[in-house]
């Protein structure tokens, strides 16, 4: 039977990752957008820069949602998939390390 242990820092790490990711993506835009305008119209190069920035934003959002689901066991460092959410656990993010036989609980719930 797996032992449950609590990882109280998971939520804070996840929020920090997401804020840093979105800050970096917006920061890229801060440097791109002012260079786009050329007189009253947007230049062709500006349109290309905006398209590239938009693609980077979309890729960043997709990557950011995957980062939220990534977890390494604090004890052995093994990468763990998220356990299937259950109503009994109020859809809490939980990760089972089969190597250590520990279920890591996080106090982060789907819908938070």
C-alpha positions in Angstrom: 0.0 0.0 0.0 1.4 3.3 -1.0 2.2 5.9 1.6 0.8 9.4 1.1 3.1 12.4 1.5 2.4 16.0 1.1 4.4 18.3 -1.3 3.4 21.8 -0.1 5.6 23.6 -2.6 4.1 22.2 -5.8 1.5 24.9 -6.2 4.0 27.7 -5.7 6.4 26.1 -8.2 3.7 25.8 -10.8 2.5 29.4 -10.4 6.1 30.6 -10.6 6.7 28.6 -13.8 3.6 29.9 -15.5 4.3 33.6 -14.5 7.9 33.4 -15.8 6.7 31.7 -19.0 4.1 34.3 -19.8 6.3 37.2 -18.7 9.0 36.0 -21.1 6.5 35.7 -23.9 5.1 39.1 -23.3 8.6 40.5 -23.0 9.4 39.2 -26.5 6.4 41.1 -27.7 7.5 44.3 -26.0 10.6 44.2 -28.2 8.9 43.2 -31.4 5.8 45.4 -31.4 7.5 48.8 -31.4 9.7 47.8 -34.3 6.7 46.8 -36.4 5.2 50.2 -37.2 6.6 52.0 -40.2 4.8 55.3 -40.7 1.0 55.0 -40.9 1.1 51.4 -42.1 2.6 48.2 -40.8 5.5 47.0 -42.9 5.7 43.5 -44.4 8.6 42.6 -42.0 6.4 43.9 -39.2 3.6 41.5 -40.2 6.0 38.7 -40.3 7.3 39.6 -36.8 3.8 39.7 -35.4 3.0 36.3 -37.0 6.2 34.8 -35.5 5.4 36.3 -32.1 1.8 34.9 -32.3 3.2 31.5 -33.1 5.6 31.7 -30.2 2.7 32.7 -27.9 0.6 29.8 -29.0 3.5 27.3 -28.6 4.3 28.9 -25.2 0.7 28.4 -23.9 0.6 24.8 -25.0 4.1 24.2 -23.5 3.0 26.0 -20.3 0.0 23.7 -19.8 2.3 20.7 -20.2 4.7 22.2 -17.6 1.9 22.4 -15.1 1.4 18.6 -15.4 5.1 17.7 -15.1 6.3 16.4 -11.7 9.4 14.8 -10.4 9.4 12.7 -7.2 11.1 14.8 -4.5 12.7 11.7 -3.0 14.2 9.8 -6.0 13.8 12.4 -8.9 11.8 10.1 -11.2 9.4 11.8 -13.6 5.9 11.0 -12.7 2.6 11.2 -14.6 -0.4 12.7 -12.8 -2.7 10.2 -11.3 -6.2 10.1 -12.7 -8.4 12.5 -10.9 -11.2 11.1 -8.7 -14.2 12.7 -7.0 -13.0 11.1 -3.7 -9.9 13.3 -3.7 -11.8 16.4 -4.9 -9.8 16.2 -8.2 -6.6 16.9 -6.4 -3.3 16.8 -8.4 -1.7 13.6 -7.1 1.4 11.7 -8.3 2.3 8.1 -7.6 5.9 7.1 -7.5 6.1 3.4 -8.0 9.9 3.3 -7.2 9.4 4.8 -3.7 5.8 3.6 -3.3 4.6 7.1 -2.3 1.6 9.1 -3.5 2.5 12.8 -3.5 -0.5 15.0 -2.7 -0.2 18.7 -3.6 -3.2 20.7 -2.4 -3.8 21.8 -6.0 -7.2 20.9 -7.4 -8.6 21.0 -11.0 -10.8 24.0 -11.3 -8.7 26.2 -9.0 
